[in-house]
Amino acid sequence: MPTCAEEGYDANYATWWALLAPPDTPEAIQIHLARCVQAGLGKRQRSKSFMASQGLEPNYVGPDEWQEFVQMESEKFRPVLEELDLAAD
């Protein structure tokens, strides 16, 4: 099976995870959750060591940047999804 690059697609991507909350979550709780996640992704040596042992390189994206990040990722893969007839309208 050919790779995405061999088929002419820019396939440079990363796996990402997100912590999501309902849209009506109070701002104070959103800020608290964001700070906890950020703290867990690199400020604690135990977390850093565990992630490194799993081959993970965490890159925190805060709530304000999240929507832009998802939009960029979506646009990056749109050509592949369209060709496979999997793109959302």
ABEGO torsion letter per residue (X at the ends): XBBAAAAGBBABBBBBBBBBBBAABBAAAAAAAAAAAAAAAGABAAAAAAAAAAGBBBBBBBAAAAAAAAAAAAAAAAAAAAAAGABBX
